[in-house]
Structure formats: structure tokens, C-alpha cells
Amino acid sequence: MTPCSSVFCHTVNLLASFSLLSQGEICLCSSRIFVERSIYPEFLARFVEAARRWKTGVPSDPSNDNGALISKEHLQKVKGYVALALEEGAQVHCGEGVDKLILPQQNAGGYFMLPTIISGVKDSSALMQEEIFGPVTCVTPFDEEEEAISRANGVRYGLSATVWSRDVGRVHRVARKLQAGLVWTNCWLVRDLNLPFGGMKNSGIGREGGKDSYHFFTEVKSITIKH
């Protein structure tokens, strides 16, 4: 693709890093990205391009961006999601099964996995409904704002979400309606320890951080005595 230095391309590169950082093994990483259909083709192409630039290898090499996954079992689990995507008719654009991972001989048996970008995944798929917790991201288009909100909320988890838009009104509307404990707009993982941290639905209850920690880490007891 032709080089691009626009805000659009900057955002694509940021989203790639936010999805793939630490092998995607951060509970706040983006594993589902809903993109407005008018920009979807270019977004997907540039997102795949950005993911392919993300280097995987031993952490001792400072030129690498990602290391190995936590265990052999988890690597197989994450690869299982990619296999499922293919069974369901989705398209894998880069990474697992598409690109070859080249490692030094002494690291060939490590639990490494290339960044993998998938499209054409149905909302009902386990890839969209479950937490993959690996370097795998599903990208899908949407047409209307309310559709994007409904689909984003259509999972049993609700820890974090991000909204990316130049429309300030849209940012406020969408952020209010998303069922997530943390919503970042045009940024990711910008935190202050005084801000409440926690999720909704199956991502847990309660908040920690600042004054909210008093309630989260306090056991409340009621004692009744009749004289």
C-alpha cells in the first residue's frame, strides 16, 4: 500500500499496538474492532499491514515487539480459535496459518504466535463472544451507530472499550451506552489510580481505585442487639 501519514493511519497503527501488546495477554486489549463500513476496506488493509510489521520473537532481542504466550496449553487454545474461524468460513488475513514465523533454532519450540487478523466472523462465534487473550483480533464492519453499540454490548463481558471518532457528540453518546466499566475515547490505557477500575456483567462487580477501594476491600457487617 502507499505510505500514509494521516490521522487515520496513525489511529490504525495505535489500534494495532493496543490489540497486540504483550501478545494480546492484557485483559484490556482489543480483540473485536467494529469499523464504519465506508472506511472498512482501507482500515482492514492498513490494519493487516500494521500487524505484519509487529515483530514476534525472544524478549532478549530489543527489536522484537512480542514474546511467547504464557504456556503451551494457552498457545494451543488461542490457535484453536483461529482454526474455528476457518471452519466457520471467516478469513485469516495474516499470522497463524498464513505467514511463517521464523525463530532462532534454540527458540523454535517456544510458545510464539504471530499477530493474527481475522474478518468475516459472525457475532455468534466464540471468537466474538469469548476472551481469546492472545494476539488475535477480529475486524468487522457496521452501518449504523446503534448497530455498533448493540453488537459491542452483545457479549457477557464488559471490562473496557474504546471509541474512536472526530465527532465529539458521537463519542459522548456511544461512551454512555456501552456496557463497560472503562471507556477510553481516542486513546487507550490512560489511567490514574484515583479513577475507578472494574467491569460490568461477567467481568466482575465493584470498583477499586481511590475512594472506591474503601468499599471494594471492606467487609460490611451488621450486628443487631435487642435489649
Secondary structure by P-SEA (a helix, b strand, c coil): ccccccaaaaaaaaaaaaacccccccccccccccccccaaaaaaaaaaaaaaaccccccccccccccccccaaaaaaaaaaaaaaaaaccccccccccbbbbbcccccccccccbbbbcccccccccccccccccbbbbbccccaaaaaaaaaccccccccccccccaaaaaaaaaacccccccccccccccccccccccccccccccccaaaaaaabbbbbbbbcc
